[in-house]
Every structure is written in structure tokens, then in C-alpha cells.
Amino acid sequence: MTTADLSGMVLGIFGPTASGKTAVAEAIADAVPSQIVSADSMQVYQGLPIVTNQPTRPTALVGIWPLDHDGSVAEYQRLAHEAVDAALSQGRTPIVVGGTGLYLRAALADLELPPAPTPGARERWESLYDLRGPEHAHAALAERDPQAALVVHPNDRRRVVRALELHEAGGSLAPPRDQLWSAETRHPTQIFGLDVPKAVLEERIRERTEAMFESGVGEEVARALRSPVSRTASQIIGLREIAELPRDEAVAAIVLRTRRYAAYQRKWLRRISGIQAISADRPTLETAAEILTRAQGS
């Protein structure tokens, strides 16, 4: 693949789990002076390279937080902006790659993210919801943040509690301007979405899950769980399943959960403003070459 000149540009690569994002980003990095920046909410954690499928090539924002760290999008955004800006200042192309849509958007744009919650606020609002009931909790939300109450159903415990928590911290679940789906970016940016047929993607997910166990993921998880795990790290797909289930059951559970997550990612892909769909059901170098051709032709 020939080299390309993408000076001053940021590339975003998004796609569902097992679509080949990392391999494509690394192929592009072989052709242009660049810095790969991860936009993956699971790969930010240390100690779980197999279960989170961390790249072996040096990648910014991979393995940066210990497992007991409660991560936030705001913290990630600050670090991602620093990584992107540093690469550009050095004449390199930042390649922001990952399957966590919110992280990708936070890395590329300047989102107005909610403030940090008041310590203990979530537990207090959860107690209110559980003790007084959904209607009472929703009424409390309507009194404090009427706009948020309009978009949250009383029976949605998680979102009612989150809306109350946000209001107490000075934010809102219904901000006046929705930046998430806008086309605004901090730098000239092109975003590419890797498209893989559903059947092919599901087969890749099963193969990857089986390969994790062949690579010793059981020992990795057992070792990691000897220490405390934060609320955000505990959401890593496979962590609970590997720790609690026999191998065959764990494989089946992880495959099912990952397929559901991939379906969610595909919905994100369709909503990202300005994203260019790229077929990824072919050799990696072909996909990377098409991205470079499109990026140069802009």
C-alpha cells in the first residue's frame, strides 16, 4: 500500500466488535506518519489484554487505568484531546479507532459533558425510588428538571435515578443542545464505518471468544479479580461470565452478550453524522487502501 499525505487531518474508524477496526487502523498507520488513539471503554483498563482484545502495537489510551478506577467520559475526553493534539503538533495523523460510540465522539468533538456526581447521590436516589416507588421518584424529577422528566419513563429506574443524580450535580439528562449527533469536530476529520455482514460478524465473534480461552483468559481474569474492580470496569464483557461459569457456558454467554453489543454498535454507526461506510468483509489492506484513497480525495 502506498504512502499518503493526510497532514492536519484526523481519521475516525468505527465499527462493531470483530469488524477488524484495529487491523485496519494499523495498516493505515504503516502508510502515514500517525498516532493510533483508542476509543474503547474496555481497553482503557490494565490487566485484561485478552478479554478486552487490546492491540499489541503501541496505542494511546490503552491500559491506562487500574481496574479499581471509576472511569468517566469526561476524563477520557481530556486525555483523548491531549493525544490527538500532540499527534497533530508533531505532524502525525491521529487515527481514532474504537467501538464505543460515545468515546469516539468525545475524542473527536468538544462535548459538554455532565459534571461529576455528588458522592452518595446515586445511592440516595436509588433508595428513594425503591422505597417510595417509581411515580414518586419521577414526580421528584419533574419538580426539579421538567425537561428531563419528559424524556424519561417512570418505570425506567436507571434513567430516573441518573436524571436526579445529574440535576443534583448541576447537569441535566436533557441538555439544551444535543452535540452527540452533530457533525461538529475539533479538527478537520473524516469518519469511516466498517460494515461487515451480520452472519460474518457473528462467526468472527464466536471465533474470537474461543481464541480468548485458548490464550489463557481464565487465568487472566482470575488474577485480575484478586484485587478490587470498579463499577465501570465490572461492565467489561466476559469478566463476570469467565469468573462464574464453566468454559462452555461462559463461551455461549459471552458470544450472546457480544452479539447484542455489536447490534447496538451498528445502530450507533448509522447515526454518526457524516460517517462513510466501508466494506470490511475483505482483506485488511484493501479496506485500509480505500479509506486512504477517500481521505486523500476529500
Contacts in CASP RR format, 6 or more apart in sequence:
PFRMAT RR
TARGET T0000
AUTHOR 0000-0000-0000
METHOD contacts of the structure
MODEL  1
MTTADLSGMVLGIFGPTASGKTAVAEAIADAVPSQIVSADSMQVYQGLPI
VTNQPTRPTALVGIWPLDHDGSVAEYQRLAHEAVDAALSQGRTPIVVGGT
GLYLRAALADLELPPAPTPGARERWESLYDLRGPEHAHAALAERDPQAAL
VVHPNDRRRVVRALELHEAGGSLAPPRDQLWSAETRHPTQIFGLDVPKAV
LEERIRERTEAMFESGVGEEVARALRSPVSRTASQIIGLREIAELPRDEA
VAAIVLRTRRYAAYQRKWLRRISGIQAISADRPTLETAAEILTRAQGS
1 27 0 8 1.000
1 30 0 8 1.000
1 31 0 8 1.000
1 285 0 8 1.000
1 288 0 8 1.000
1 289 0 8 1.000
1 292 0 8 1.000
2 31 0 8 1.000
3 31 0 8 1.000
3 32 0 8 1.000
4 31 0 8 1.000
4 32 0 8 1.000
4 292 0 8 1.000
4 295 0 8 1.000
4 296 0 8 1.000
5 32 0 8 1.000
5 296 0 8 1.000
6 32 0 8 1.000
6 93 0 8 1.000
6 292 0 8 1.000
6 295 0 8 1.000
6 296 0 8 1.000
7 91 0 8 1.000
7 93 0 8 1.000
8 88 0 8 1.000
8 91 0 8 1.000
8 93 0 8 1.000
8 187 0 8 1.000
8 188 0 8 1.000
9 93 0 8 1.000
9 187 0 8 1.000
9 188 0 8 1.000
9 189 0 8 1.000
9 190 0 8 1.000
9 295 0 8 1.000
10 84 0 8 1.000
10 88 0 8 1.000
10 93 0 8 1.000
10 94 0 8 1.000
10 96 0 8 1.000
10 108 0 8 1.000
10 185 0 8 1.000
10 186 0 8 1.000
10 187 0 8 1.000
10 188 0 8 1.000
10 189 0 8 1.000
10 190 0 8 1.000
11 28 0 8 1.000
11 93 0 8 1.000
11 94 0 8 1.000
11 95 0 8 1.000
11 96 0 8 1.000
11 189 0 8 1.000
11 190 0 8 1.000
11 191 0 8 1.000
11 192 0 8 1.000
11 291 0 8 1.000
11 295 0 8 1.000
12 95 0 8 1.000
12 96 0 8 1.000
12 97 0 8 1.000
12 104 0 8 1.000
12 108 0 8 1.000
12 189 0 8 1.000
12 190 0 8 1.000
12 191 0 8 1.000
12 192 0 8 1.000
13 21 0 8 1.000
13 24 0 8 1.000
13 25 0 8 1.000
13 95 0 8 1.000
13 96 0 8 1.000
13 97 0 8 1.000
13 98 0 8 1.000
13 191 0 8 1.000
13 192 0 8 1.000
13 193 0 8 1.000
13 194 0 8 1.000
13 291 0 8 1.000
14 21 0 8 1.000
14 39 0 8 1.000
14 97 0 8 1.000
14 98 0 8 1.000
14 99 0 8 1.000
14 101 0 8 1.000
14 104 0 8 1.000
14 191 0 8 1.000
14 192 0 8 1.000
14 193 0 8 1.000
14 194 0 8 1.000
14 265 0 8 1.000
14 268 0 8 1.000
14 269 0 8 1.000
14 272 0 8 1.000
14 275 0 8 1.000
15 21 0 8 1.000
15 98 0 8 1.000
15 99 0 8 1.000
15 193 0 8 1.000
15 194 0 8 1.000
15 265 0 8 1.000
15 266 0 8 1.000
15 269 0 8 1.000
16 99 0 8 1.000
16 194 0 8 1.000
16 196 0 8 1.000
16 201 0 8 1.000
16 261 0 8 1.000
16 262 0 8 1.000
16 263 0 8 1.000
16 265 0 8 1.000
16 266 0 8 1.000
16 269 0 8 1.000
17 99 0 8 1.000
17 201 0 8 1.000
17 205 0 8 1.000
17 208 0 8 1.000
17 258 0 8 1.000
17 261 0 8 1.000
17 262 0 8 1.000
17 265 0 8 1.000
18 196 0 8 1.000
18 201 0 8 1.000
18 204 0 8 1.000
18 205 0 8 1.000
18 208 0 8 1.000
18 258 0 8 1.000
18 262 0 8 1.000
19 194 0 8 1.000
19 195 0 8 1.000
19 196 0 8 1.000
19 201 0 8 1.000
19 204 0 8 1.000
19 280 0 8 1.000
20 194 0 8 1.000
20 196 0 8 1.000
20 280 0 8 1.000
20 284 0 8 1.000
21 97 0 8 1.000
21 98 0 8 1.000
21 99 0 8 1.000
21 194 0 8 1.000
22 53 0 8 1.000
22 55 0 8 1.000
22 97 0 8 1.000
23 284 0 8 1.000
24 97 0 8 1.000
24 194 0 8 1.000
24 280 0 8 1.000
24 284 0 8 1.000
24 287 0 8 1.000
24 288 0 8 1.000
24 291 0 8 1.000
25 36 0 8 1.000
25 95 0 8 1.000
25 97 0 8 1.000
26 36 0 8 1.000
26 55 0 8 1.000
26 57 0 8 1.000
27 284 0 8 1.000
27 285 0 8 1.000
27 287 0 8 1.000
27 288 0 8 1.000
28 34 0 8 1.000
28 95 0 8 1.000
28 288 0 8 1.000
28 291 0 8 1.000
28 292 0 8 1.000
29 36 0 8 1.000
29 57 0 8 1.000
29 95 0 8 1.000
31 288 0 8 1.000
31 292 0 8 1.000
32 93 0 8 1.000
32 292 0 8 1.000
33 91 0 8 1.000
33 92 0 8 1.000
33 93 0 8 1.000
34 87 0 8 1.000
34 92 0 8 1.000
34 93 0 8 1.000
34 94 0 8 1.000
34 95 0 8 1.000
35 60 0 8 1.000
35 83 0 8 1.000
35 86 0 8 1.000
35 87 0 8 1.000
35 90 0 8 1.000
35 92 0 8 1.000
35 93 0 8 1.000
35 94 0 8 1.000
35 95 0 8 1.000
36 55 0 8 1.000
36 57 0 8 1.000
36 58 0 8 1.000
36 59 0 8 1.000
36 60 0 8 1.000
36 95 0 8 1.000
36 97 0 8 1.000
37 59 0 8 1.000
37 60 0 8 1.000
37 61 0 8 1.000
37 80 0 8 1.000
37 83 0 8 1.000
37 84 0 8 1.000
37 87 0 8 1.000
37 94 0 8 1.000
37 95 0 8 1.000
37 96 0 8 1.000
37 97 0 8 1.000
37 107 0 8 1.000
38 44 0 8 1.000
38 55 0 8 1.000
38 59 0 8 1.000
38 60 0 8 1.000
38 61 0 8 1.000
38 62 0 8 1.000
38 97 0 8 1.000
38 98 0 8 1.000
39 61 0 8 1.000
39 80 0 8 1.000
39 96 0 8 1.000
39 97 0 8 1.000
39 98 0 8 1.000
39 99 0 8 1.000
39 100 0 8 1.000
39 101 0 8 1.000
39 103 0 8 1.000
39 104 0 8 1.000
39 106 0 8 1.000
39 107 0 8 1.000
40 52 0 8 1.000
40 62 0 8 1.000
40 98 0 8 1.000
40 99 0 8 1.000
40 100 0 8 1.000
40 103 0 8 1.000
41 76 0 8 1.000
41 100 0 8 1.000
41 102 0 8 1.000
41 103 0 8 1.000
41 232 0 8 1.000
41 235 0 8 1.000
42 48 0 8 1.000
42 52 0 8 1.000
42 100 0 8 1.000
42 235 0 8 1.000
42 236 0 8 1.000
42 237 0 8 1.000
43 52 0 8 1.000
43 53 0 8 1.000
43 54 0 8 1.000
43 55 0 8 1.000
43 61 0 8 1.000
43 62 0 8 1.000
43 63 0 8 1.000
44 61 0 8 1.000
44 62 0 8 1.000
44 63 0 8 1.000
44 64 0 8 1.000
44 65 0 8 1.000
44 71 0 8 1.000
44 76 0 8 1.000
45 52 0 8 1.000
45 63 0 8 1.000
45 65 0 8 1.000
45 66 0 8 1.000
45 67 0 8 1.000
45 69 0 8 1.000
45 233 0 8 1.000
45 236 0 8 1.000
46 63 0 8 1.000
46 64 0 8 1.000
46 65 0 8 1.000
46 66 0 8 1.000
46 67 0 8 1.000
47 63 0 8 1.000
47 67 0 8 1.000
47 220 0 8 1.000
47 223 0 8 1.000
47 224 0 8 1.000
48 54 0 8 1.000
48 67 0 8 1.000
48 220 0 8 1.000
48 221 0 8 1.000
48 224 0 8 1.000
48 236 0 8 1.000
48 239 0 8 1.000
49 220 0 8 1.000
50 212 0 8 1.000
50 215 0 8 1.000
50 216 0 8 1.000
50 217 0 8 1.000
50 220 0 8 1.000
51 212 0 8 1.000
51 217 0 8 1.000
51 220 0 8 1.000
51 221 0 8 1.000
51 236 0 8 1.000
51 237 0 8 1.000
51 238 0 8 1.000
51 239 0 8 1.000
51 242 0 8 1.000
52 236 0 8 1.000
53 208 0 8 1.000
53 212 0 8 1.000
54 62 0 8 1.000
54 63 0 8 1.000
55 62 0 8 1.000
60 80 0 8 1.000
60 83 0 8 1.000
61 76 0 8 1.000
61 79 0 8 1.000
61 80 0 8 1.000
61 83 0 8 1.000
64 79 0 8 1.000
65 71 0 8 1.000
65 233 0 8 1.000
67 224 0 8 1.000
67 227 0 8 1.000
67 228 0 8 1.000
67 229 0 8 1.000
67 230 0 8 1.000
67 233 0 8 1.000
68 227 0 8 1.000
68 228 0 8 1.000
68 229 0 8 1.000
68 230 0 8 1.000
68 233 0 8 1.000
69 230 0 8 1.000
69 232 0 8 1.000
69 233 0 8 1.000
70 230 0 8 1.000
70 231 0 8 1.000
70 232 0 8 1.000
71 230 0 8 1.000
71 232 0 8 1.000
72 113 0 8 1.000
72 116 0 8 1.000
72 232 0 8 1.000
73 102 0 8 1.000
73 103 0 8 1.000
73 106 0 8 1.000
73 111 0 8 1.000
73 113 0 8 1.000
74 113 0 8 1.000
74 114 0 8 1.000
74 116 0 8 1.000
76 103 0 8 1.000
76 106 0 8 1.000
76 107 0 8 1.000
77 106 0 8 1.000
77 107 0 8 1.000
77 111 0 8 1.000
77 113 0 8 1.000
80 96 0 8 1.000
80 103 0 8 1.000
80 106 0 8 1.000
80 107 0 8 1.000
81 107 0 8 1.000
81 110 0 8 1.000
81 186 0 8 1.000
83 94 0 8 1.000
84 94 0 8 1.000
84 96 0 8 1.000
84 107 0 8 1.000
84 108 0 8 1.000
84 186 0 8 1.000
84 187 0 8 1.000
87 93 0 8 1.000
87 94 0 8 1.000
88 94 0 8 1.000
88 187 0 8 1.000
96 104 0 8 1.000
96 107 0 8 1.000
96 108 0 8 1.000
98 104 0 8 1.000
99 265 0 8 1.000
99 268 0 8 1.000
101 265 0 8 1.000
101 268 0 8 1.000
101 272 0 8 1.000
102 180 0 8 1.000
104 191 0 8 1.000
104 272 0 8 1.000
105 111 0 8 1.000
105 180 0 8 1.000
105 272 0 8 1.000
106 113 0 8 1.000
108 185 0 8 1.000
108 186 0 8 1.000
108 189 0 8 1.000
108 191 0 8 1.000
109 179 0 8 1.000
109 182 0 8 1.000
109 184 0 8 1.000
109 185 0 8 1.000
109 186 0 8 1.000
110 184 0 8 1.000
110 186 0 8 1.000
111 179 0 8 1.000
111 180 0 8 1.000
112 175 0 8 1.000
112 177 0 8 1.000
112 179 0 8 1.000
114 166 0 8 1.000
114 169 0 8 1.000
114 170 0 8 1.000
114 171 0 8 1.000
114 172 0 8 1.000
115 169 0 8 1.000
115 170 0 8 1.000
115 171 0 8 1.000
116 169 0 8 1.000
117 165 0 8 1.000
117 166 0 8 1.000
117 168 0 8 1.000
117 169 0 8 1.000
118 165 0 8 1.000
118 168 0 8 1.000
118 169 0 8 1.000
121 164 0 8 1.000
121 165 0 8 1.000
121 168 0 8 1.000
121 169 0 8 1.000
122 161 0 8 1.000
122 162 0 8 1.000
122 165 0 8 1.000
125 137 0 8 1.000
125 160 0 8 1.000
125 161 0 8 1.000
125 164 0 8 1.000
125 165 0 8 1.000
125 168 0 8 1.000
126 157 0 8 1.000
126 161 0 8 1.000
128 136 0 8 1.000
128 137 0 8 1.000
128 140 0 8 1.000
128 164 0 8 1.000
129 137 0 8 1.000
129 157 0 8 1.000
129 160 0 8 1.000
129 161 0 8 1.000
134 154 0 8 1.000
134 155 0 8 1.000
134 157 0 8 1.000
134 160 0 8 1.000
135 154 0 8 1.000
137 154 0 8 1.000
137 160 0 8 1.000
137 161 0 8 1.000
137 164 0 8 1.000
138 149 0 8 1.000
138 152 0 8 1.000
138 154 0 8 1.000
138 160 0 8 1.000
140 164 0 8 1.000
141 148 0 8 1.000
141 149 0 8 1.000
141 152 0 8 1.000
141 160 0 8 1.000
141 163 0 8 1.000
141 164 0 8 1.000
141 167 0 8 1.000
142 149 0 8 1.000
144 164 0 8 1.000
144 167 0 8 1.000
145 163 0 8 1.000
145 166 0 8 1.000
145 167 0 8 1.000
145 172 0 8 1.000
145 173 0 8 1.000
145 174 0 8 1.000
147 172 0 8 1.000
147 174 0 8 1.000
148 163 0 8 1.000
148 166 0 8 1.000
148 167 0 8 1.000
148 172 0 8 1.000
148 173 0 8 1.000
148 174 0 8 1.000
149 163 0 8 1.000
150 174 0 8 1.000
151 173 0 8 1.000
151 174 0 8 1.000
152 159 0 8 1.000
152 160 0 8 1.000
152 163 0 8 1.000
152 173 0 8 1.000
153 159 0 8 1.000
154 160 0 8 1.000
159 173 0 8 1.000
162 173 0 8 1.000
163 172 0 8 1.000
163 173 0 8 1.000
166 172 0 8 1.000
166 173 0 8 1.000
181 271 0 8 1.000
181 272 0 8 1.000
181 273 0 8 1.000
182 273 0 8 1.000
183 273 0 8 1.000
183 274 0 8 1.000
190 276 0 8 1.000
190 294 0 8 1.000
190 295 0 8 1.000
190 298 0 8 1.000
191 272 0 8 1.000
191 274 0 8 1.000
191 275 0 8 1.000
191 276 0 8 1.000
192 275 0 8 1.000
192 276 0 8 1.000
192 277 0 8 1.000
192 278 0 8 1.000
192 291 0 8 1.000
192 294 0 8 1.000
193 269 0 8 1.000
193 272 0 8 1.000
193 275 0 8 1.000
193 276 0 8 1.000
193 277 0 8 1.000
193 278 0 8 1.000
194 278 0 8 1.000
194 280 0 8 1.000
194 287 0 8 1.000
195 269 0 8 1.000
195 277 0 8 1.000
195 278 0 8 1.000
195 279 0 8 1.000
195 280 0 8 1.000
195 281 0 8 1.000
196 204 0 8 1.000
196 279 0 8 1.000
196 280 0 8 1.000
196 281 0 8 1.000
197 281 0 8 1.000
200 281 0 8 1.000
201 262 0 8 1.000
202 259 0 8 1.000
202 262 0 8 1.000
205 255 0 8 1.000
205 258 0 8 1.000
205 259 0 8 1.000
205 262 0 8 1.000
206 251 0 8 1.000
206 255 0 8 1.000
209 251 0 8 1.000
209 254 0 8 1.000
209 255 0 8 1.000
209 258 0 8 1.000
210 251 0 8 1.000
212 254 0 8 1.000
213 247 0 8 1.000
213 250 0 8 1.000
213 251 0 8 1.000
217 242 0 8 1.000
218 242 0 8 1.000
221 238 0 8 1.000
221 239 0 8 1.000
221 242 0 8 1.000
221 243 0 8 1.000
222 243 0 8 1.000
224 239 0 8 1.000
225 239 0 8 1.000
225 243 0 8 1.000
229 239 0 8 1.000
233 239 0 8 1.000
234 240 0 8 1.000
237 254 0 8 1.000
237 257 0 8 1.000
237 258 0 8 1.000
237 261 0 8 1.000
238 250 0 8 1.000
238 253 0 8 1.000
238 254 0 8 1.000
238 257 0 8 1.000
241 249 0 8 1.000
241 250 0 8 1.000
241 253 0 8 1.000
241 254 0 8 1.000
241 257 0 8 1.000
242 250 0 8 1.000
242 254 0 8 1.000
244 250 0 8 1.000
245 253 0 8 1.000
269 275 0 8 1.000
269 277 0 8 1.000
276 294 0 8 1.000
278 287 0 8 1.000
278 290 0 8 1.000
278 291 0 8 1.000
278 294 0 8 1.000
279 287 0 8 1.000
279 290 0 8 1.000
280 287 0 8 1.000
END
